[in-house]
């Protein structure tokens, strides 16, 4: 990925910089992508170990609370 930026020297001796790609937005999208990908993988691993009999066995102890 190329990051294009332009530096402008203003008449009042201030420097202004413009970027074609916003780095914060790019990082935010990349972080969200990897977070969702790893989260879904972990969820798949956790749910793949569950079977119906194990789930019902663990839910039976809450039967009294759910009336």
QUILINMO-V609974 format. One record per residue. RES is the residue in three letters. PSI is psi in whole degrees, -180 to 180 (none if undefined). D_CENTER is the distance of its C-alpha to the mean C-alpha in whole Angstrom. Layout:
BEGIN
RES&PSI&D_CENTER / RES&PSI&D_CENTER
END
This chain:
BEGIN
UNK&135&21 / UNK&136&23 / UNK&117&23 / UNK&128&26 / UNK&152&27 / UNK&130&30 / UNK&127&32 / UNK&129&35 / UNK&110&38 / UNK&165&39 / UNK&-29&43 / UNK&26&42 / UNK&25&41 / UNK&148&37 / UNK&132&35 / UNK&136&32 / UNK&130&29 / UNK&136&27 / UNK&140&24 / UNK&-30&23 / UNK&126&20 / UNK&114&18 / UNK&-36&16 / UNK&-43&14 / UNK&-41&13 / UNK&-44&12 / UNK&-38&10 / UNK&-44&8 / UNK&-42&7 / UNK&-42&8 / UNK&-40&5 / UNK&-41&2 / UNK&-51&5 / UNK&-36&6 / UNK&-43&4 / UNK&-42&5 / UNK&-48&8 / UNK&-39&9 / UNK&-43&8 / UNK&-37&11 / UNK&-44&13 / UNK&-41&13 / UNK&-41&14 / UNK&-43&17 / UNK&-38&18 / UNK&-41&19 / UNK&-23&20 / UNK&-25&22 / UNK&-19&24 / UNK&137&25 / UNK&166&28 / UNK&-42&30 / UNK&-36&33 / UNK&-41&31 / UNK&-45&29 / UNK&-36&32 / UNK&-42&33 / UNK&-30&31 / UNK&-22&31 / UNK&-31&34 / UNK&-15&34 / UNK&6&33 / UNK&-39&35 / UNK&-35&38 / UNK&-24&35 / UNK&72&34 / UNK&none&37
END
